Every structure is written in structure tokens, then in C-alpha cells.
């Protein structure tokens, strides 16, 4: 039996349709992606390191969802997120001084500018690739990908500025997923956007109070 057939049998239960939401046939993959995605963002708002393993589970569910929907760019992005989440998990645990837990802080202005500048050629290059792959929204998919990768990079370093990039990406993602008839996922991203705004406020308050998350807070779920 081919590897693809084996993988197909493994993920088949996740592609079981549970109910229809408008024109969106909601599967286990989409529903579990909804739940783990919401949990991941909430844990991030609270600066809990558990956001990374939950996020990895979310990446796997969305990988199945997007691949089954033939949204290959979104599917490949989940693999990239999974690798970055593993790196971020390690950084939060051992990325501080003398391999201690990393504390919350601000990214330098130079880092933010570099990420913004890198997003321009990244968006252009991905737009070309996705257009050739007959993606239904190559530019917007490319833009959200570039913004999300920058946001994940900042999150991995526990930088407050990650929230601005996530918010920018979510503002585009919401209408994009509705256009792709993934209504439940679109609603998820409305929730994500709301929680990102809460995260922005929560992290700002912690930094202003001079209480960046201590090591004890990181391991508490």
C-alpha cells in the first residue's frame, strides 16, 4: 500500500462531515481546528508556554483541513508553523540568559523594520508562485502568509509587537476565509482577532507594571 493511501486512511475520520454551516460542510478537522486554535490564542494572551503544544495540534488539524480543501499554500504554511512552534517552545523554555526561561519584552525597532521589509519581497514571490498554482486569491494569501510568519517569529522571541502582526493578518484572513466558503474558520478568525486585541492589552499591562512573565508562570497551563 502506498504511503499516500496509508495517510489517507489515517486522516479519513477527520474529513468526516459533521454538519453543514451554510455552504461549508464542517468536518472534524475544521471543528477541532476551531477549538485548538481558540485555546492556543487564549494561552498566548495569558503568556502560557502551553500555547505551543496546543498550537502544534492546531497546525495538524488545519493541515488536514486545507489539504483536503486543496488549499495547498495554506496547508504548507501549517507545516512551517509547526516547525516554528517547536522552535518557539524551546526558546520560551531556554532562550533567556544562561538558558533560563525567556521573559516578555519588546522587539527592537530594527527587528520590526527588517521584518516589514522582508514581507515585501516575500509577498511578491509567494504571489507569483500561488498564481501559477491557480490559487483563488494569490496576493492576499501571500500577504497573510508573510505577516503571519513575521508574527510567529516575534512570538517565538516573546516580543510584544507580535500582536500587531497577528492583528494585521487576521483583518485580511477573515474576509478571505469567508470567500473560500470556510465559514466556521472565518468565524474562528473573528474570535482570534478579538483575542489578539485582548493579548495586546494584557501584554502591555504586564510590561508597564514591570512584571514580565516569570519562569513559574511559563510552565503553568
C-alpha atoms as one frame of an Amber mdcrd trajectory, in Angstrom:
protein
   0.000   0.000   0.000   1.367   3.415  -0.958   2.290   5.913   1.753  -0.329
   8.338   0.439  -3.006   5.656   0.814  -1.936   4.948   4.389  -2.016   8.642
   5.268  -5.390   8.932   3.552  -6.819   6.203   5.782  -5.350   7.807   8.907
  -6.863  11.250   8.253 -10.127   9.956   6.775 -12.024  10.220  10.106 -11.000
  13.883  10.361 -12.642  14.531   6.995 -15.983  13.176   8.189 -18.658  15.838
   7.704 -20.443  16.629  10.967 -22.891  19.302   9.826 -23.421  21.954   7.192
 -22.818  25.589   8.043 -24.222  27.448   5.057 -22.213  26.098   2.114 -19.441
  24.956   4.443 -19.502  21.212   5.162 -17.862  21.269   8.603 -15.576  18.298
   9.288 -13.858  17.061  12.431 -10.662  18.701  11.163 -12.301  22.112  10.937
 -14.122  21.785  14.266 -11.012  20.595  16.134  -9.015  23.301  14.367 -11.541
  25.801  15.723 -11.177  24.506  19.295  -7.379  24.169  19.389  -6.905  27.492
  17.605  -9.034  29.344  20.137  -7.254  27.613  23.022  -3.846  28.423  21.538
  -4.555  32.133  21.179  -6.051  32.331  24.664  -2.971  30.658  26.162  -0.807
  33.132  24.237  -2.839  36.040  25.613  -2.021  34.726  29.084   1.642  34.201
  28.106   1.470  30.466  28.833   4.024  28.202  27.206   1.278  25.601  26.659
   0.254  27.671  23.633   2.981  25.897  21.650   1.899  22.228  22.002  -1.742
  23.256  21.557  -0.687  25.303  18.529   1.092  22.297  17.028  -2.129  20.274
  17.360  -3.955  23.154  15.658  -1.433  23.098  12.800  -2.030  19.379  12.245
  -5.831  19.749  12.145  -5.642  22.708   9.763  -3.098  20.859   7.617  -5.674
  18.121   7.060  -8.460  20.668   6.510  -6.607  22.804   3.972  -5.052  19.898
   2.095  -8.445  18.224   1.743  -9.878  21.551   0.504  -6.970  21.783  -1.983
  -5.768  24.988  -0.393  -2.186  23.826  -0.744  -0.496  27.110   0.178  -2.423
  27.252   3.458  -1.585  23.588   4.070   2.158  24.071   3.523   2.057  27.105
   5.811   0.821  24.852   8.628   3.975  22.744   8.282   6.103  25.885   8.544
   4.122  26.977  11.607   4.642  23.581  13.196   8.420  23.863  12.837   8.391
  27.451  14.127   6.172  26.445  17.062   8.653  23.758  18.065  11.439  26.355
  17.913   9.361  28.836  19.904   8.585  26.232  22.530  12.301  25.703  23.097
  13.024  29.456  23.056  10.441  30.232  25.733  11.900  27.456  27.891  15.626
  28.027  27.309  16.001  31.276  25.351  16.750  33.550  28.283  20.016  34.347
  29.998  22.051  31.239  30.817  19.380  29.107  29.130  16.700  30.218  31.569
  13.071  30.841  30.596  12.682  33.763  28.218  10.933  36.829  29.603   8.427
  39.030  27.827   9.865  42.132  26.186   9.883  44.439  23.179  11.407  43.778
  19.777  13.900  46.379  18.653  12.786  48.939  16.080  15.397  47.481  13.738
  13.868  43.999  14.027  10.381  45.292  13.242  11.627  47.291  10.255  13.584
  44.307   8.909  10.514  42.065   9.189   8.372  44.635   7.372  10.951  44.988
   4.620  11.278  41.207   4.247   7.486  40.934   3.991   7.538  42.894   0.717
   9.659  40.503  -1.404   8.119  37.523   0.424   4.632  38.670  -0.564   5.708
  39.315  -4.145   7.456  35.959  -4.530   4.625  33.991  -2.966   2.078  35.823
  -5.122   3.887  34.667  -8.258   4.117  31.082  -7.019   0.496  30.935  -5.873
  -0.794  32.485  -9.100   0.939  29.746 -11.065  -0.620  27.191  -8.715  -4.061
  28.669  -9.553  -4.696  29.869  -6.001  -8.024  31.740  -5.854  -6.504  34.746
  -4.043  -2.734  34.655  -4.610  -1.871  38.160  -3.405  -3.966  38.022  -0.234
  -2.777  34.507   0.592   0.806  35.658   0.086   0.332  38.781   2.212  -1.249
  36.929   5.137   1.473  34.291   4.942   4.230  36.915   5.138   2.532  38.733
   8.026   1.851  35.510   9.915   5.430  34.301   9.617   6.689  37.647  10.910
   4.184  37.448  13.780   5.292  33.919  14.665   8.931  34.996  14.664   8.140
  37.782  17.145   6.007  35.454  19.261   8.876  32.961  19.408  11.079  35.689
  20.893   8.232  36.657  23.252   8.116  40.160  21.808   5.048  42.310  22.487
   4.995  43.524  18.866   3.860  40.086  17.653   0.272  41.165  18.322   0.358
  43.957  15.733   1.351  41.497  13.007  -1.280  38.937  14.040  -3.965  41.636
  14.054  -2.958  42.812  10.576  -3.030  39.229   9.278  -6.412  38.456  10.870
  -8.023  41.553   9.334  -7.215  40.035   5.928  -7.844  36.400   6.881 -11.452
  36.964   7.956 -12.912  38.008   4.577 -10.504  35.648   2.804 -11.838  32.529
   4.532 -15.424  33.594   4.018 -14.605  33.980   0.308 -13.206  30.430   0.349
 -16.500  29.144   1.837 -14.771  28.141   5.089 -17.359  29.955   7.169 -16.580
  28.343  10.503 -12.884  29.073  10.048 -13.760  32.669   9.166 -15.713  32.953
  12.418 -12.739  31.448  14.254 -10.577  34.264  12.926 -13.066  36.861  14.152
 -12.568  35.284  17.577  -8.789  35.276  17.016  -8.850  38.978  16.183 -10.796
  39.738  19.370  -8.354  37.735  21.468  -5.374  39.372  19.748  -6.711  42.753
  20.873  -7.020  41.344  24.398  -3.479  39.992  24.144  -2.176  43.377  23.065
  -3.721  44.968  26.147  -2.716  42.180  28.532   0.940  42.083  27.479   1.124
  45.903  27.518  -0.164  45.968  31.094   2.325  43.330  32.211   5.213  45.193
  30.654   4.057  48.534  32.046   3.801  47.001  35.521   7.327  45.644  35.182
   6.056  42.099  35.560   7.205  40.161  32.523   6.071  36.562  32.856   8.241
  34.757  35.345   9.581  31.272  34.795   6.955  29.854  37.147   4.193  31.355
  35.015   5.562  29.813  31.838   5.119  26.238  32.889   1.655  26.746  34.367
  -1.128  25.811  31.975
